[in-house]
Amino acid sequence: MNLKQQQYINGKWVGAISGNTRDIINPFNQEVIATVPESDESDAKAAIAAARAAFDKGEWSSAPAIERGAIVRNIAELIERDKEELARLESLDTGKTVEESRGDMDDIAGVFRYYADLADKDVEELMDSPVPNSISKVVREPVGVCGQITPWNYPLLQASWKLAPALATGNTLIMKPSEITPLTTIKVFELMEEAGVPAGVANLVLGAGHTVGAELSSNIDVDLISFTGGMVTGKKIMQAASVNVKKLALELGGKNPNIIFADADFETAVDQALNGVFFHAGQICSAGTRLIVEESIHDDFVNALVERVEKFKLGSGFDEDTQMGPLISAEHLAKVEKYVETGIEEGATLAVGGSRPEEPELKDGFFYLPTIFTDCTTAMSIVQDEAFGPVITVEKFRTEEEALKLANDSIYGLAGGVWTNDTVKAQRCVAKMRMGTVWINDFNVYFPHAPWGGYKQSGIGRELGKLGIEEYTETKHIFQNLKPKPINWF
């Protein structure tokens, strides 16, 4: 494997100050695929100091925006060049299929290219001034030093959502990827160095959230924290960030409803309902894990789901026939198992799955069978809590009003879907669904131009789109009097 397997601080590839390391394993068979630094607060402080010095020096923030954009575009081109290496590395690290990882790399290059194009756009706006002989304008300036913490499920995709807008707008940054899936992030920092990102502007620290992440959140020299991950950690970050009232951008997951009306295209809705959950083994913050199905088609819909699920092919991400790979770790597998046990205890009906597979070739991996629960209600914790695994809960409704009430009965509000051939009904539903993204007759579609984020406890702020770039800027109003004169105060 052609990786430096180190962290990147102030333009240098270095190990942890403590000398500690961590083994990175393949979730398909638990083989060690890399050994990387296991850093702590000392390394985080060194990276923060480098980012602070680089920002205060001002060369990157004051560089012409078109030049920053060119470097960000270079990163996109290098990702495209090394697409196959990155895709295989991502699949080794996460267990997802290579086909999915290749699609991720296309999306990632697209994110960098999108923000490269935005780097010199809308940075200044002239305003009408009520004062004669004056100029009033609004400018956007970089926030400063940005701490960025990414999750394990989409390591490089989530990193791109943070890196690209931060660099394009002239910030400096410290990125902390998940300690269990850092490999593609290391690789992209190599590409960023090759693309011409100056020393100190982008820093990479490898370590655990309770050490490195906590330091980024509480350090007064960090001006913004962007975090994607769990709600419990997000709340801790909010508390820590209050030390200097940092800007916050938090995406904290979801428990996403997928409403199926009887007038929807049946076969397409079944197919998309499966894809909406079992893609990447359900380890997706926007997974449509809450199916809310109209009563008249409920039984047929569940039977169709079960029939297809029983034919799923589990296996290595490098096997072209694999439809679903393993979960990320033994710890996460145990969490999903406990979740399923809870569903059974709460009285939900286990329609299919609910155990580890028995095939000998899967015994060393963190595999769990795709699972479907029926007879579910919103009073059940399995309907309210985010499993982050290959588990669907099915609820039943009779009226449109009931469907919407069920869909909104959640502390989360990240995403949701509506399946119907009645366009007017679809628009009525969308208007009443309290979520940051709602899909009509589709699910889990995203692209760089559209903002991403949630209502309620799914987070604060937005990534992607123009709103994503605004997260990394401060707004300043500048007023200039062209003909000042005394006002005769005395």
C-alpha positions as a printed NumPy array, in Angstrom:
array([[  0.   ,   0.   ,   0.   ],
       [  1.47 ,   3.303,  -1.109],
       [  0.588,   5.44 ,   1.909],
       [  2.723,   7.621,   4.138],
       [  0.601,   6.361,   7.06 ],
       [  1.439,   9.452,   9.056],
       [ -0.273,  12.681,   9.972],
       [  0.372,  16.019,   8.292],
       [  1.217,  19.069,  10.423],
       [  2.661,  22.349,   9.153],
       [  3.624,  20.827,   5.81 ],
       [  5.43 ,  17.798,   7.279],
       [  4.525,  14.119,   7.574],
       [  5.048,  13.132,  11.193],
       [  4.159,  10.46 ,  13.712],
       [  2.415,  11.026,  17.021],
       [  4.447,  12.931,  19.605],
       [  3.831,  10.061,  22.023],
       [  4.971,   7.477,  19.482],
       [  1.686,   5.603,  19.893],
       [  0.108,   3.857,  16.896],
       [ -3.181,   2.227,  15.951],
       [ -3.811,  -0.732,  13.636],
       [ -6.446,  -0.219,  10.951],
       [ -8.344,  -3.393,  10.089],
       [-10.414,  -4.613,   7.164],
       [-13.973,  -5.214,   8.482],
       [-14.415,  -8.079,   5.991],
       [-11.836, -10.334,   7.661],
       [-10.198,  -8.303,  10.484],
       [ -6.805,  -8.283,   8.767],
       [ -4.522,  -5.358,   9.631],
       [ -4.219,  -3.188,   6.52 ],
       [ -2.258,  -0.242,   7.942],
       [ -0.715,   1.174,  11.092],
       [ -1.137,   4.888,  11.73 ],
       [ -0.273,   7.379,  14.496],
       [ -2.525,   7.454,  17.535],
       [ -2.311,  11.104,  18.5  ],
       [ -3.569,  13.035,  21.489],
       [ -4.006,  16.611,  22.714],
       [ -0.322,  17.46 ,  22.165],
       [ -0.514,  16.7  ,  18.457],
       [ -3.8  ,  18.578,  18.167],
       [ -2.254,  21.644,  19.806],
       [  0.696,  21.511,  17.386],
       [ -1.672,  21.371,  14.429],
       [ -3.806,  24.21 ,  15.802],
       [ -0.705,  26.349,  16.298],
       [  0.357,  25.697,  12.702],
       [ -3.081,  26.573,  11.359],
       [ -3.275,  29.699,  13.542],
       [  0.131,  30.916,  12.393],
       [ -0.706,  30.279,   8.747],
       [ -3.987,  32.152,   9.013],
       [ -2.504,  35.089,  10.905],
       [  0.286,  35.317,   8.33 ],
       [ -2.484,  35.907,   5.83 ],
       [ -0.896,  34.614,   2.656],
       [ -3.635,  32.064,   1.974],
       [ -6.608,  34.168,   3.062],
       [ -5.393,  37.2  ,   1.11 ],
       [ -4.376,  35.265,  -1.995],
       [ -6.559,  36.044,  -5.027],
       [ -9.649,  33.872,  -4.807],
       [ -9.124,  32.684,  -8.35 ],
       [ -5.718,  31.274,  -7.311],
       [ -7.222,  29.421,  -4.352],
       [ -9.884,  28.094,  -6.69 ],
       [ -7.229,  26.831,  -9.092],
       [ -5.555,  24.828,  -6.318],
       [ -8.891,  23.368,  -5.207],
       [ -9.529,  22.418,  -8.845],
       [ -6.111,  20.752,  -8.957],
       [ -7.197,  18.568,  -6.041],
       [-10.281,  17.463,  -8.013],
       [ -8.13 ,  16.517, -10.984],
       [ -5.725,  14.514,  -8.822],
       [ -8.633,  12.654,  -7.23 ],
       [ -9.847,  11.736, -10.7  ],
       [ -6.351,  10.607, -11.64 ],
       [ -6.086,   8.335,  -8.585],
       [ -9.747,   7.33 ,  -8.522],
       [ -9.161,   3.587,  -8.636],
       [ -6.545,   3.603,  -5.873],
       [ -8.772,   5.741,  -3.664],
       [-11.826,   3.57 ,  -4.324],
       [-10.031,   0.354,  -3.425],
       [ -8.548,   1.959,  -0.326],
       [-11.983,   3.168,   0.792],
       [-13.452,  -0.309,   0.322],
       [-10.628,  -1.909,   2.296],
       [-11.132,   0.566,   5.11 ],
       [-14.94 ,   0.575,   5.309],
       [-16.104,  -2.734,   3.823],
       [-18.357,  -1.072,   1.237],
       [-18.374,  -2.33 ,  -2.338],
       [-15.773,  -1.031,  -4.779],
       [-18.584,   0.004,  -7.11 ],
       [-19.994,   2.268,  -4.415],
       [-16.544,   3.633,  -3.613],
       [-15.931,   4.483,  -7.263],
       [-19.161,   6.446,  -7.25 ],
       [-18.016,   8.227,  -4.088],
       [-14.781,   9.312,  -5.785],
       [-16.703,  10.82 ,  -8.684],
       [-18.859,  12.718,  -6.205],
       [-15.826,  13.865,  -4.228],
       [-14.077,  15.24 ,  -7.293],
       [-17.334,  17.001,  -8.141],
       [-17.458,  18.646,  -4.704],
       [-13.927,  20.047,  -5.045],
       [-14.678,  21.264,  -8.563],
       [-17.939,  22.916,  -7.457],
       [-16.246,  24.921,  -4.708],
       [-13.311,  25.751,  -6.953],
       [-15.812,  27.432,  -9.258],
       [-17.407,  29.299,  -6.327],
       [-14.135,  30.561,  -4.848],
       [-14.278,  33.969,  -6.564],
       [-18.066,  34.3  ,  -6.774],
       [-20.37 ,  36.434,  -4.612],
       [-17.561,  37.639,  -2.346],
       [-18.718,  41.264,  -2.484],
       [-22.139,  42.878,  -2.789],
       [-22.795,  46.603,  -3.256],
       [-25.843,  47.937,  -1.433],
       [-27.899,  51.071,  -1.863],
       [-26.929,  53.613,   0.782],
       [-29.401,  56.144,   2.226],
       [-26.487,  58.532,   2.867],
       [-25.491,  60.767,  -0.074],
       [-21.93 ,  60.455,  -1.413],
       [-21.237,  57.129,   0.267],
       [-20.526,  53.519,  -0.565],
       [-22.091,  50.595,   1.277],
       [-21.01 ,  47.047,   0.581],
       [-21.053,  43.595,   2.155],
       [-18.022,  41.343,   1.905],
       [-17.435,  37.751,   2.947],
       [-14.21 ,  36.914,   4.729],
       [-12.822,  33.59 ,   5.993],
       [-13.81 ,  32.536,   9.497],
       [-10.217,  31.678,  10.438],
       [ -8.986,  28.39 ,  11.899],
       [-11.432,  25.546,  11.317],
       [-11.578,  22.249,  13.186],
       [-13.143,  19.505,  11.075],
       [-14.226,  16.137,  12.457],
       [-15.482,  13.475,  10.064],
       [-17.266,  10.105,  10.55 ],
       [-16.267,   6.571,   9.605],
       [-19.062,   5.681,   7.203],
       [-18.139,   7.982,   4.283],
       [-14.635,   9.075,   5.26 ],
       [-13.497,  10.913,   2.147],
       [-16.9  ,  12.101,   0.946],
       [-17.618,  13.799,   4.268],
       [-14.074,  15.192,   4.315],
       [-14.59 ,  16.763,   0.887],
       [-17.747,  18.539,   2.065],
       [-15.597,  20.312,   4.667],
       [-12.184,  20.647,   3.007],
       [-13.308,  22.123,  -0.305],
       [-15.359,  25.109,   0.969],
       [-12.866,  25.841,   3.774],
       [ -9.936,  26.019,   1.353],
       [-11.836,  27.899,  -1.336],
       [-12.766,  30.685,   1.088],
       [ -9.26 ,  31.162,   2.511],
       [ -9.469,  29.437,   5.873],
       [ -6.85 ,  27.26 ,   7.504],
       [ -7.879,  23.961,   9.022],
       [ -7.189,  20.909,  11.129],
       [ -8.976,  17.742,  10.081],
       [ -9.554,  14.785,  12.381],
       [-10.959,  11.788,  10.519],
       [-12.488,   8.86 ,  12.347],
       [ -9.726,   6.926,  14.025],
       [-10.966,   3.673,  12.436],
       [-11.214,   4.823,   8.792],
       [ -8.455,   7.393,   8.138],
       [ -6.762,   5.917,   5.068],
       [ -8.394,   7.795,   2.195],
       [ -8.154,  11.042,   4.143],
       [ -4.407,  10.5  ,   4.489],
       [ -4.22 ,   9.895,   0.753],
       [ -6.155,  13.05 ,  -0.112],
       [ -3.798,  15.111,   2.058],
       [ -0.969,  13.745,  -0.058],
       [ -2.872,  14.954,  -3.109],
       [ -3.518,  18.347,  -1.496],
       [  0.204,  18.73 ,  -0.894],
       [  0.839,  17.803,  -4.529],
       [ -1.832,  20.274,  -5.661],
       [ -0.02 ,  23.179,  -3.991],
       [ -1.834,  23.792,  -0.678],
       [  0.751,  25.761,   1.384],
       [  2.293,  24.423,   4.586],
       [  0.186,  25.081,   7.669],
       [ -3.006,  25.754,   5.737],
       [ -4.331,  22.187,   5.93 ],
       [ -3.319,  19.917,   8.809],
       [ -4.255,  16.311,   9.517],
       [ -4.28 ,  14.788,  13.009],
       [ -5.1  ,  11.118,  13.6  ],
       [ -6.547,  10.151,  16.94 ],
       [ -9.634,   9.584,  19.045],
       [-12.493,  11.979,  19.519],
       [-12.131,  12.202,  23.295],
       [ -8.564,  13.5  ,  22.893],
       [ -7.989,  15.171,  19.522],
       [-11.635,  16.057,  18.914],
       [-12.055,  17.438,  22.415],
       [ -8.991,  19.658,  21.992],
       [-10.243,  21.033,  18.686],
       [-13.619,  21.79 ,  20.255],
       [-12.309,  23.568,  23.344],
       [ -9.17 ,  25.314,  22.065],
       [ -9.639,  29.093,  21.911],
       [ -7.491,  29.37 ,  18.777],
       [-10.065,  27.415,  16.775],
       [-12.777,  29.65 ,  15.316],
       [-15.156,  27.053,  13.862],
       [-15.979,  23.39 ,  14.392],
       [-17.603,  21.345,  11.65 ],
       [-18.649,  17.93 ,  12.898],
       [-20.527,  15.037,  11.332],
       [-21.398,  12.212,  13.687],
       [-23.577,  11.182,  16.601],
       [-25.85 ,  13.39 ,  18.653],
       [-24.208,  12.639,  22.012],
       [-20.825,  13.765,  20.709],
       [-22.408,  16.749,  18.983],
       [-23.839,  17.992,  22.262],
       [-20.44 ,  17.663,  23.933],
       [-18.893,  19.682,  21.125],
       [-21.509,  22.416,  21.57 ],
       [-20.645,  22.675,  25.256],
       [-16.895,  22.716,  24.635],
       [-17.221,  25.266,  21.841],
       [-18.822,  27.769,  24.208],
       [-15.364,  28.601,  25.602],
       [-14.891,  31.115,  22.801],
       [-18.357,  30.924,  21.206],
       [-17.081,  29.15 ,  18.1  ],
       [-19.136,  28.941,  14.975],
       [-20.694,  25.498,  14.704],
       [-21.767,  23.325,  11.806],
       [-23.185,  20.038,  13.079],
       [-24.769,  17.144,  11.2  ],
       [-25.961,  14.685,  13.821],
       [-27.761,  11.946,  11.937],
       [-31.374,  11.06 ,  11.388],
       [-34.168,   8.543,  11.693],
       [-35.62 ,   9.09 ,   8.28 ],
       [-39.215,   8.293,   7.263],
       [-40.036,   6.921,   3.817],
       [-43.777,   7.233,   3.156],
       [-45.257,   4.801,   0.613],
       [-48.746,   5.654,  -0.656],
       [-50.874,   3.014,  -2.37 ],
       [-50.853,   4.939,  -5.653],
       [-47.044,   4.818,  -5.946],
       [-45.301,   2.683,  -8.55 ],
       [-45.134,  -0.5  ,  -6.47 ],
       [-42.052,  -2.21 ,  -7.913],
       [-39.986,   0.972,  -8.008],
       [-40.931,   1.877,  -4.448],
       [-39.943,  -1.596,  -3.201],
       [-36.627,  -1.467,  -5.007],
       [-35.819,   2.033,  -3.756],
       [-36.943,   1.247,  -0.217],
       [-34.37 ,  -1.562,  -0.096],
       [-31.638,   0.588,  -1.604],
       [-32.484,   3.42 ,   0.786],
       [-31.516,   1.262,   3.772],
       [-29.25 ,  -1.588,   2.734],
       [-26.854,   0.477,   0.646],
       [-23.572,   0.414,   2.646],
       [-25.293,  -1.891,   5.155],
       [-27.52 ,   0.904,   6.416],
       [-24.557,   2.887,   7.735],
       [-25.881,   6.13 ,   6.275],
       [-27.207,   9.102,   8.224],
       [-29.969,   9.584,   5.631],
       [-30.992,   5.91 ,   5.382],
       [-34.761,   5.473,   5.017],
       [-34.99 ,   3.109,   7.964],
       [-38.585,   4.057,   8.859],
       [-40.944,   2.705,   6.208],
       [-44.442,   4.155,   6.612],
       [-46.732,   2.174,   4.31 ],
       [-50.402,   2.706,   3.439],
       [-52.561,  -0.029,   4.946],
       [-54.11 ,  -1.254,   1.683],
       [-50.697,  -2.272,   0.271],
       [-48.877,  -2.934,   3.535],
       [-48.896,  -6.729,   3.485],
       [-47.992,  -7.023,  -0.192],
       [-45.228,  -4.452,   0.233],
       [-43.698,  -6.231,   3.222],
       [-43.887,  -9.606,   1.445],
       [-42.097,  -8.128,  -1.568],
       [-39.379,  -6.672,   0.657],
       [-38.838,  -9.966,   2.466],
       [-38.727, -11.966,  -0.773],
       [-35.971,  -9.744,  -2.16 ],
       [-34.02 ,  -9.471,   1.101],
       [-33.76 , -13.245,   1.389],
       [-31.843, -13.263,  -1.893],
       [-29.29 , -10.615,  -0.888],
       [-25.656, -11.477,  -1.5  ],
       [-23.364, -10.546,   1.398],
       [-19.626, -10.625,   0.92 ],
       [-16.404,  -8.828,   0.138],
       [-16.623,  -5.368,  -1.353],
       [-14.238,  -6.587,  -4.028],
       [-16.659,  -9.281,  -5.224],
       [-18.731,  -7.907,  -8.103],
       [-21.775,  -9.923,  -6.96 ],
       [-21.786,  -8.495,  -3.437],
       [-24.809,  -6.34 ,  -2.639],
       [-23.995,  -5.613,   0.99 ],
       [-20.71 ,  -5.67 ,   2.864],
       [-19.939,  -5.895,   6.589],
       [-20.555,  -3.424,   9.358],
       [-17.592,  -1.298,  10.341],
       [-16.471,  -2.924,  13.607],
       [-17.174,  -5.517,  16.269],
       [-18.395,  -2.738,  18.565],
       [-20.873,  -1.485,  15.99 ],
       [-22.051,  -5.01 ,  15.201],
       [-22.813,  -5.521,  18.883],
       [-24.76 ,  -2.235,  18.906],
       [-26.938,  -3.361,  15.988],
       [-27.508,  -6.756,  17.62 ],
       [-28.66 ,  -5.049,  20.816],
       [-30.961,  -2.812,  18.794],
       [-32.617,  -5.869,  17.22 ],
       [-32.963,  -7.578,  20.607],
       [-34.703,  -4.454,  21.878],
       [-37.139,  -4.52 ,  18.959],
       [-38.133,  -8.085,  19.763],
       [-38.544,  -7.218,  23.451],
       [-40.736,  -4.243,  22.533],
       [-43.136,  -6.492,  20.617],
       [-42.212,  -5.769,  17.014],
       [-42.504,  -8.719,  14.612],
       [-39.237,  -9.909,  13.067],
       [-40.141, -10.527,   9.428],
       [-36.668, -11.44 ,   8.184],
       [-33.044, -11.36 ,   9.339],
       [-32.182, -10.606,  12.927],
       [-28.924, -12.522,  13.161],
       [-25.425, -12.917,  11.801],
       [-25.063, -14.946,   8.595],
       [-24.006, -18.598,   8.858],
       [-21.815, -18.848,   5.748],
       [-18.274, -19.935,   6.735],
       [-16.683, -17.416,   4.369],
       [-18.306, -14.559,   6.322],
       [-17.421, -15.728,   9.832],
       [-14.396, -13.436,  10.26 ],
       [-16.22 , -10.301,   9.129],
       [-18.631,  -7.996,  10.938],
       [-21.659,  -9.118,   8.946],
       [-25.317,  -8.837,   9.912],
       [-28.276, -10.028,   7.889],
       [-30.617,  -7.388,   6.423],
       [-33.454,  -7.175,   8.907],
       [-37.084,  -6.041,   8.714],
       [-39.477,  -5.419,  11.624],
       [-43.242,  -5.069,  11.178],
       [-46.012,  -4.119,  13.629],
       [-43.947,  -1.13 ,  14.718],
       [-45.202,   1.997,  16.473],
       [-43.63 ,   5.339,  17.314],
       [-43.676,   4.347,  20.997],
       [-40.894,   1.844,  20.285],
       [-37.287,   2.86 ,  20.727],
       [-36.37 ,   0.987,  17.532],
       [-38.553,   3.479,  15.651],
       [-37.11 ,   6.48 ,  17.445],
       [-33.414,   5.58 ,  17.797],
       [-30.86 ,   5.588,  15.   ],
       [-29.618,   2.018,  14.474],
       [-27.108,   2.938,  11.773],
       [-27.313,  -0.583,  10.415],
       [-29.261,  -2.828,   8.003],
       [-32.575,  -2.677,   9.851],
       [-35.965,  -1.443,   8.59 ],
       [-38.972,  -0.746,  10.808],
       [-42.387,  -0.757,   9.096],
       [-45.321,   1.32 ,  10.298],
       [-48.839,   1.349,   8.863],
       [-51.155,   4.28 ,   8.078],
       [-54.629,   4.863,   6.671],
       [-54.783,   8.605,   5.941],
       [-52.395,  11.238,   4.655],
       [-52.666,  13.116,   7.938],
       [-51.72 ,  10.001,   9.886],
       [-48.72 ,   9.372,   7.642],
       [-47.421,  12.886,   8.203],
       [-47.97 ,  12.686,  11.944],
       [-45.941,   9.482,  12.061],
       [-43.196,  10.919,   9.863],
       [-42.746,  14.006,  12.035],
       [-42.856,  12.102,  15.332],
       [-39.095,  12.136,  15.852],
       [-36.402,  14.208,  17.502],
       [-34.575,  14.055,  14.165],
       [-35.255,  15.954,  10.968],
       [-32.539,  15.15 ,   8.466],
       [-34.336,  13.646,   5.471],
       [-37.451,  11.853,   4.292],
       [-39.208,  10.496,   1.243],
       [-42.68 ,  10.402,  -0.277],
       [-43.818,   7.907,  -2.907],
       [-46.983,   8.756,  -4.813],
       [-48.139,   9.391,  -8.364],
       [-50.332,  12.259,  -7.125],
       [-48.169,  15.383,  -7.584],
       [-50.494,  17.609,  -5.581],
       [-50.505,  15.182,  -2.664],
       [-46.723,  14.951,  -2.814],
       [-46.381,  18.715,  -2.562],
       [-48.826,  18.854,   0.353],
       [-46.766,  16.269,   2.206],
       [-43.432,  17.938,   1.509],
       [-44.748,  21.223,   2.88 ],
       [-45.563,  19.568,   6.188],
       [-42.504,  17.346,   6.631],
       [-40.016,  18.839,   9.112],
       [-36.799,  17.722,   7.436],
       [-33.85 ,  19.346,   5.686],
       [-34.226,  17.246,   2.54 ],
       [-37.337,  15.538,   1.215],
       [-37.319,  13.332,  -1.879],
       [-40.4  ,  12.668,  -4.006],
       [-40.358,   9.293,  -5.797],
       [-36.661,   8.84 ,  -5.067],
       [-34.375,   8.442,  -2.079],
       [-30.825,   9.322,  -1.012],
       [-30.105,  11.618,  -3.947],
       [-27.63 ,  14.425,  -3.298],
       [-25.305,  16.628,  -5.346],
       [-22.886,  19.465,  -4.556],
       [-25.25 ,  22.271,  -5.586],
       [-27.984,  21.348,  -3.07 ],
       [-27.636,  22.162,   0.646],
       [-27.497,  19.312,   3.157],
       [-28.454,  19.429,   6.818],
       [-31.311,  18.845,   9.205],
       [-34.093,  20.255,  11.312],
       [-34.499,  19.668,  15.04 ],
       [-31.779,  17.544,  16.649],
       [-30.286,  16.482,  13.329],
       [-27.966,  19.442,  13.564],
       [-27.079,  23.068,  12.945],
       [-26.169,  24.701,   9.658],
       [-25.817,  23.344,   6.137],
       [-23.129,  21.71 ,   4.053],
       [-22.942,  21.73 ,   0.256],
       [-24.408,  24.354,  -2.053],
       [-23.865,  28.058,  -1.554],
       [-25.016,  27.723,   2.041],
       [-22.116,  25.327,   2.579],
       [-19.611,  27.957,   1.559],
       [-21.307,  30.537,   3.782],
       [-20.571,  28.345,   6.83 ],
       [-16.876,  29.108,   6.284],
       [-17.211,  32.868,   5.962],
       [-18.015,  35.843,   8.154],
       [-20.143,  38.671,   6.808],
       [-18.779,  42.201,   7.089],
       [-20.583,  45.426,   6.21 ],
       [-18.289,  48.244,   5.027],
       [-19.538,  51.839,   4.842],
       [-17.442,  54.612,   3.331],
       [-18.37 ,  58.284,   3.391],
       [-16.857,  59.86 ,   0.267],
       [-17.422,  63.444,   1.438],
       [-17.197,  63.569,   5.229],
       [-18.014,  66.861,   6.963],
       [-18.516,  68.113,  10.514],
       [-21.891,  67.524,  12.111],
       [-21.469,  70.441,  14.569],
       [-21.581,  68.29 ,  17.667],
       [-20.664,  71.357,  19.719]])
